[in-house]
Amino acid sequence: MASIDEEIKTKFLNDKHRFITNLVFTSNWFQSQVVEFLKPYQLSQQQFNILRILRGANDWVSMNDIKELMVDKFPNTTRLSDKLLDKGLVDRNRCEHDRRIVYLAISKKGLDLLETIDNDENTNHMEFMSRITDDEAKLFSLILDKIRG
């Protein structure tokens, strides 16, 4: 595997500049890996994230709470939920006391799809994770948390 210096053919001012560039570059690379993995399931990363939030909640969740819990703070969760509803992957319910409040829950079809994705035999989409140890993953996660303050 090529270093970030070789990948983007540049020289860096210092190691911190190299690190942040490498972080952004690798984040984009990783996202493209996830997009490719989800293509056969006809899901976007954001739709997949909503389904996982709903599965974890195991109950109705308000759209506002979903927005807060999303990894990618996508501005139009209503459009995303409409697409999931059209696919039969979620159920939608409006609050009786305040019609502006909308709740989602994962459907049986949505649960089945996530189980299929979890059990996908094409595990090559995460093969690159075998290149790092659990300790390295923990350290890197701590560094990222530290950057965000």
C-alpha positions as CSV (number, residue, x, y, z in Angstrom):
1,M,0.0,0.0,0.0
2,A,1.3,3.4,-1.0
3,S,1.8,6.1,1.6
4,I,-0.3,9.3,1.6
5,D,2.7,11.1,0.1
6,E,2.8,8.7,-2.8
7,E,-1.0,8.6,-3.2
8,I,-1.5,12.3,-3.7
9,K,2.1,13.1,-4.9
10,T,2.8,15.9,-2.5
11,K,5.2,17.0,0.2
12,F,3.7,18.0,3.6
13,L,4.7,20.8,5.8
14,N,4.9,18.6,8.9
15,D,3.5,15.3,10.3
16,K,0.3,17.0,11.6
17,H,-0.5,18.3,8.1
18,R,0.3,14.8,6.7
19,F,-2.0,13.2,9.4
20,I,-5.0,15.4,8.8
21,T,-4.7,15.0,5.0
22,N,-4.3,11.3,5.4
23,L,-7.4,11.3,7.7
24,V,-9.6,13.1,5.1
25,F,-8.2,11.0,2.2
26,T,-8.8,7.7,4.1
27,S,-12.2,8.8,5.2
28,N,-13.3,9.4,1.6
29,W,-11.7,6.1,0.6
30,F,-13.6,4.3,3.4
31,Q,-16.9,5.9,2.4
32,S,-16.5,4.7,-1.2
33,Q,-15.9,1.1,0.2
34,V,-19.2,1.3,2.1
35,V,-21.1,2.8,-0.8
36,E,-19.9,-0.1,-3.0
37,F,-20.8,-2.7,-0.3
38,L,-24.3,-1.3,0.1
39,K,-25.1,-1.0,-3.7
40,P,-26.5,-4.5,-4.0
41,Y,-28.9,-3.7,-1.2
42,Q,-30.1,-0.5,-2.9
43,L,-29.3,1.5,0.3
44,S,-27.4,4.7,0.8
45,Q,-25.1,5.1,3.8
46,Q,-27.6,7.4,5.5
47,Q,-30.5,4.9,4.9
48,F,-28.4,2.1,6.4
49,N,-27.6,4.3,9.4
50,I,-31.3,5.0,10.0
51,L,-32.1,1.3,9.8
52,R,-29.4,0.5,12.3
53,I,-30.6,3.3,14.7
54,L,-34.1,1.9,14.6
55,R,-32.9,-1.7,15.1
56,G,-30.9,-0.6,18.1
57,A,-33.8,1.3,19.6
58,N,-36.2,-1.6,19.1
59,D,-39.1,0.9,19.4
60,W,-40.6,3.9,17.8
61,V,-38.1,6.8,17.4
62,S,-38.9,10.4,16.6
63,M,-37.4,11.9,13.5
64,N,-35.6,14.5,15.7
65,D,-34.0,11.8,17.7
66,I,-32.9,10.0,14.5
67,K,-31.3,13.2,13.2
68,E,-29.4,13.5,16.5
69,L,-28.2,9.9,16.4
70,M,-27.0,9.8,12.8
71,V,-23.3,9.5,12.1
72,D,-23.7,11.7,9.0
73,K,-25.9,14.7,10.0
74,F,-27.9,14.6,6.7
75,P,-30.2,17.5,6.5
76,N,-33.2,15.8,4.9
77,T,-34.1,12.8,7.0
78,T,-37.7,13.2,5.9
79,R,-36.7,12.3,2.3
80,L,-34.6,9.4,3.5
81,S,-37.4,8.1,5.6
82,D,-39.8,8.4,2.7
83,K,-37.5,6.2,0.6
84,L,-37.2,3.6,3.4
85,L,-41.0,3.7,3.8
86,D,-41.5,3.2,0.0
87,K,-39.2,0.1,0.2
88,G,-41.2,-1.2,3.1
89,L,-38.2,-1.1,5.4
90,V,-39.7,1.2,8.1
91,D,-43.1,2.0,9.5
92,R,-44.2,5.6,10.2
93,N,-46.6,7.0,12.8
94,R,-47.6,10.5,13.7
95,C,-48.0,11.7,17.2
96,E,-51.7,12.0,18.2
97,H,-51.1,15.2,20.3
98,D,-48.8,17.0,17.9
99,R,-49.1,16.0,14.2
100,R,-45.7,17.7,13.5
101,I,-43.9,14.9,15.4
102,V,-43.3,11.8,13.3
103,Y,-42.0,8.5,14.6
104,L,-40.3,5.6,12.7
105,A,-39.8,2.0,13.6
106,I,-38.0,-0.7,11.6
107,S,-40.3,-3.2,9.9
108,K,-39.8,-6.9,9.7
109,K,-38.5,-6.5,6.1
110,G,-36.0,-3.9,7.4
111,L,-34.8,-6.3,10.1
112,D,-34.5,-9.1,7.6
113,L,-32.4,-6.9,5.3
114,L,-30.1,-5.9,8.1
115,E,-29.7,-9.5,9.1
116,T,-28.8,-10.3,5.5
117,I,-26.2,-7.5,5.4
118,D,-24.8,-8.6,8.8
119,N,-24.4,-12.2,7.4
120,D,-23.2,-11.2,4.0
121,E,-20.6,-13.8,3.0
122,N,-18.7,-11.1,1.0
123,T,-16.7,-10.0,4.0
124,N,-14.1,-8.5,1.7
125,H,-15.6,-5.1,2.3
126,M,-14.0,-5.0,5.7
127,E,-11.0,-7.2,4.9
128,F,-8.7,-4.1,5.3
129,M,-9.6,-3.9,9.0
130,S,-7.5,-7.1,9.5
131,R,-4.4,-4.9,8.8
132,I,-4.7,-3.3,12.2
133,T,-4.8,-4.7,15.7
134,D,-7.5,-4.1,18.3
135,D,-5.0,-2.0,20.3
136,E,-4.3,0.1,17.2
137,A,-8.0,0.6,16.6
138,K,-8.6,1.6,20.2
139,L,-5.7,4.1,20.1
140,F,-6.8,5.6,16.8
141,S,-10.3,6.0,18.1
142,L,-8.9,7.8,21.2
143,I,-6.9,10.1,19.0
144,L,-10.0,10.9,16.9
145,D,-12.0,11.6,20.1
146,K,-9.2,13.9,21.3
147,I,-9.2,15.9,18.0
148,R,-13.0,16.5,18.4
149,G,-12.3,17.7,21.9
